[in-house]
Amino acid sequence: MGLLERLVEIERKIAEQDRRSRNRRRTGTVSEVDTAKGLARVQIGKGEKPYILPWMPWKEISAGGTSSHIPPTVGQQVDVVSESGDLTDGVIDFSTHSNANPRPHDGPEAVIVHGGTRVTIGDGKVEIVGDVTIRGALTVEGARVSHNGTNIGDSHVHGGVTPGGSDTAPPH
């Protein structure tokens, strides 16, 4: 191989390394999700030549003894990471809020939102907005249990009680 051929080969290798370096982390939007397989596709680029990446897994908060399943949604902005720079072996990294999907809260509390359900975790307080189903035993320890502003805990009293088999009035 002559000097000219070697220089051409070196230029080609440098261009390939530059391309791979640019592709180690790319930002795009989720275009498809297959929750059963745990895979999604991401579109990078816009305009006339957007590129849809192949199906790839997304990162989870935890995947061991404690495990999570929080699939991305179509339109969500994410980063795709590929150590080699070859996007066909990439992984969808955590997402970044965008104008299309802004942060759900601007305070210090942790907030998780999915559709119309919202869980807010603050200092010593958890608030759930949405229907709740509990499968299993429930133990409540605290100074007060209320329902629609009425005390239903162990210190509530009933009026209209007659000894024997009569029914009671609502607690007050």
SEMARZA-507870 format. One record per residue (C-alpha): z, x, y; residue in one letter. Coordinates in Angstrom, 2 decimals. Layout:
BEGIN
+---------+---------+---------+------+
:      c3 :      c1 :      c2 : code :
+---------+---------+---------+------+
:       Z :       X :       Y :    a :
...
+---------+---------+---------+------+
***
This chain:
BEGIN
+---------+---------+---------+------+
:      c3 :      c1 :      c2 : code :
+---------+---------+---------+------+
:    0.00 :    0.00 :    0.00 :    m :
:   -1.05 :    1.41 :    3.35 :    g :
:    0.99 :    1.57 :    6.55 :    l :
:   -0.69 :   -1.52 :    8.04 :    l :
:    0.03 :   -3.60 :    4.94 :    e :
:    3.66 :   -2.44 :    4.98 :    r :
:    4.05 :   -3.42 :    8.65 :    l :
:    2.55 :   -6.84 :    7.95 :    v :
:    4.95 :   -7.30 :    5.02 :    e :
:    7.94 :   -6.24 :    7.17 :    i :
:    6.90 :   -8.71 :    9.90 :    e :
:    6.59 :  -11.48 :    7.30 :    r :
:   10.07 :  -10.71 :    5.93 :    k :
:   11.58 :  -10.65 :    9.43 :    i :
:    9.95 :  -14.00 :   10.25 :    a :
:   11.32 :  -15.47 :    6.98 :    e :
:   14.81 :  -14.15 :    7.74 :    q :
:   14.62 :  -15.64 :   11.27 :    d :
:   13.56 :  -19.01 :    9.82 :    r :
:   16.39 :  -18.98 :    7.28 :    r :
:   18.89 :  -17.94 :    9.94 :    s :
:   17.88 :  -20.91 :   12.11 :    r :
:   18.24 :  -23.23 :    9.10 :    n :
:   21.77 :  -22.18 :    8.10 :    r :
:   23.13 :  -25.11 :   10.16 :    r :
:   20.95 :  -27.96 :   11.42 :    r :
:   21.96 :  -31.19 :   13.15 :    t :
:   20.30 :  -34.45 :   12.19 :    g :
:   20.94 :  -38.11 :   11.44 :    t :
:   21.54 :  -39.73 :    8.07 :    v :
:   18.43 :  -41.68 :    7.02 :    s :
:   19.42 :  -42.88 :    3.51 :    e :
:   22.61 :  -43.05 :    1.43 :    v :
:   23.07 :  -43.48 :   -2.34 :    d :
:   26.81 :  -44.05 :   -2.72 :    t :
:   26.60 :  -44.36 :   -6.52 :    a :
:   25.21 :  -40.82 :   -6.80 :    k :
:   27.14 :  -39.39 :   -3.85 :    g :
:   23.94 :  -38.25 :   -2.14 :    l :
:   22.29 :  -38.81 :    1.22 :    a :
:   19.16 :  -37.77 :    3.10 :    r :
:   19.11 :  -36.43 :    6.64 :    v :
:   16.32 :  -36.49 :    9.20 :    q :
:   16.04 :  -33.44 :   11.41 :    i :
:   13.71 :  -33.29 :   14.35 :    g :
:   12.30 :  -36.19 :   16.31 :    k :
:    9.01 :  -37.24 :   17.78 :    g :
:    5.76 :  -36.90 :   15.89 :    e :
:    7.02 :  -34.58 :   13.15 :    k :
:   10.51 :  -35.52 :   11.97 :    p :
:   11.47 :  -33.96 :    8.66 :    y :
:   13.44 :  -35.84 :    5.99 :    i :
:   15.52 :  -33.43 :    3.90 :    l :
:   15.86 :  -33.93 :    0.13 :    p :
:   18.84 :  -35.78 :   -1.36 :    w :
:   22.02 :  -33.73 :   -1.01 :    m :
:   25.79 :  -34.22 :   -1.38 :    p :
:   28.15 :  -34.67 :    1.55 :    w :
:   31.47 :  -32.91 :    1.98 :    k :
:   34.67 :  -34.86 :    1.43 :    e :
:   38.13 :  -34.29 :    2.87 :    i :
:   39.44 :  -33.68 :   -0.65 :    s :
:   37.90 :  -33.62 :   -4.11 :    a :
:   40.73 :  -32.53 :   -6.40 :    g :
:   43.92 :  -34.24 :   -7.58 :    g :
:   43.85 :  -36.06 :   -4.25 :    t :
:   40.32 :  -37.28 :   -3.73 :    s :
:   38.44 :  -39.19 :   -1.05 :    s :
:   35.20 :  -41.16 :   -0.91 :    h :
:   34.00 :  -41.57 :    2.65 :    i :
:   30.21 :  -41.89 :    2.52 :    p :
:   28.15 :  -41.27 :    5.64 :    p :
:   26.27 :  -44.19 :    7.17 :    t :
:   22.63 :  -44.47 :    8.21 :    v :
:   22.24 :  -43.27 :   11.79 :    g :
:   25.35 :  -41.06 :   11.68 :    q :
:   24.93 :  -37.62 :   13.25 :    q :
:   25.77 :  -34.83 :   10.80 :    v :
:   25.29 :  -31.11 :   10.32 :    d :
:   23.52 :  -29.78 :    7.24 :    v :
:   24.77 :  -26.38 :    6.10 :    v :
:   22.88 :  -24.00 :    3.83 :    s :
:   24.28 :  -20.52 :    3.25 :    e :
:   20.84 :  -19.27 :    2.21 :    s :
:   19.02 :  -20.99 :    5.06 :    g :
:   16.94 :  -22.94 :    2.54 :    d :
:   17.58 :  -26.59 :    3.44 :    l :
:   16.66 :  -27.76 :   -0.05 :    t :
:   20.04 :  -26.44 :   -1.25 :    d :
:   22.03 :  -27.70 :    1.74 :    g :
:   25.21 :  -29.76 :    1.91 :    v :
:   25.97 :  -32.42 :    4.52 :    i :
:   28.90 :  -31.12 :    6.53 :    d :
:   31.34 :  -33.27 :    8.46 :    f :
:   29.87 :  -35.37 :   11.23 :    s :
:   30.09 :  -35.13 :   14.99 :    t :
:   30.54 :  -38.14 :   17.25 :    h :
:   27.52 :  -38.99 :   19.37 :    s :
:   26.45 :  -41.50 :   22.01 :    n :
:   25.24 :  -43.76 :   19.18 :    a :
:   28.55 :  -43.39 :   17.30 :    n :
:   31.34 :  -42.60 :   19.79 :    p :
:   34.95 :  -41.75 :   18.92 :    r :
:   36.89 :  -44.93 :   18.02 :    p :
:   39.93 :  -43.95 :   20.09 :    h :
:   40.86 :  -41.59 :   22.91 :    d :
:   44.61 :  -41.28 :   22.31 :    g :
:   46.75 :  -38.96 :   20.18 :    p :
:   46.97 :  -41.37 :   17.19 :    e :
:   44.85 :  -40.92 :   14.07 :    a :
:   42.37 :  -43.81 :   13.75 :    v :
:   40.11 :  -44.80 :   10.85 :    i :
:   37.58 :  -47.58 :   11.46 :    v :
:   35.21 :  -49.16 :    8.95 :    h :
:   33.41 :  -52.32 :   10.03 :    g :
:   36.06 :  -54.71 :   11.35 :    g :
:   38.96 :  -52.90 :    9.67 :    t :
:   41.04 :  -50.44 :   11.68 :    r :
:   43.99 :  -48.26 :   10.64 :    v :
:   45.95 :  -46.54 :   13.41 :    t :
:   48.60 :  -43.97 :   12.54 :    i :
:   50.96 :  -42.97 :   15.33 :    g :
:   54.33 :  -41.28 :   15.55 :    d :
:   56.46 :  -43.34 :   13.13 :    g :
:   54.08 :  -46.31 :   13.16 :    k :
:   51.09 :  -47.56 :   11.15 :    v :
:   48.99 :  -50.51 :   12.34 :    e :
:   46.36 :  -52.17 :   10.16 :    i :
:   43.84 :  -54.61 :   11.59 :    v :
:   42.16 :  -56.47 :    8.73 :    g :
:   43.09 :  -58.16 :    5.49 :    d :
:   45.44 :  -56.21 :    3.20 :    v :
:   45.74 :  -56.53 :   -0.57 :    t :
:   48.57 :  -54.75 :   -2.38 :    i :
:   48.31 :  -54.32 :   -6.15 :    r :
:   51.67 :  -53.21 :   -7.42 :    g :
:   55.31 :  -53.45 :   -6.46 :    a :
:   56.25 :  -53.57 :   -2.80 :    l :
:   59.56 :  -52.35 :   -1.46 :    t :
:   60.39 :  -53.03 :    2.18 :    v :
:   63.28 :  -51.13 :    3.73 :    e :
:   64.04 :  -51.68 :    7.36 :    g :
:   66.04 :  -53.57 :    9.91 :    a :
:   63.65 :  -56.51 :   10.25 :    r :
:   60.79 :  -58.32 :    8.52 :    v :
:   58.96 :  -60.88 :   10.63 :    s :
:   56.04 :  -63.26 :   10.17 :    h :
:   54.42 :  -64.73 :   13.31 :    n :
:   57.55 :  -63.76 :   15.26 :    g :
:   60.00 :  -65.39 :   12.81 :    t :
:   62.58 :  -63.29 :   10.98 :    n :
:   61.96 :  -63.59 :    7.23 :    i :
:   64.15 :  -60.65 :    6.23 :    g :
:   67.49 :  -60.62 :    4.46 :    d :
:   69.42 :  -61.72 :    7.57 :    s :
:   67.50 :  -64.95 :    8.28 :    h :
:   69.19 :  -68.33 :    7.84 :    v :
:   67.89 :  -71.76 :    6.83 :    h :
:   68.90 :  -75.01 :    8.45 :    g :
:   69.19 :  -78.38 :    6.76 :    g :
:   70.66 :  -77.09 :    3.52 :    v :
:   72.49 :  -79.60 :    1.35 :    t :
:   74.19 :  -78.22 :   -1.71 :    p :
:   72.31 :  -79.03 :   -4.89 :    g :
:   68.57 :  -79.28 :   -5.50 :    g :
:   67.37 :  -80.07 :   -1.95 :    s :
:   64.67 :  -78.10 :   -0.14 :    d :
:   65.44 :  -76.04 :    2.96 :    t :
:   63.97 :  -76.17 :    6.43 :    a :
:   61.87 :  -73.18 :    7.59 :    p :
:   63.91 :  -70.06 :    8.40 :    p :
:   65.03 :  -69.42 :   11.97 :    h :
+---------+---------+---------+------+
***
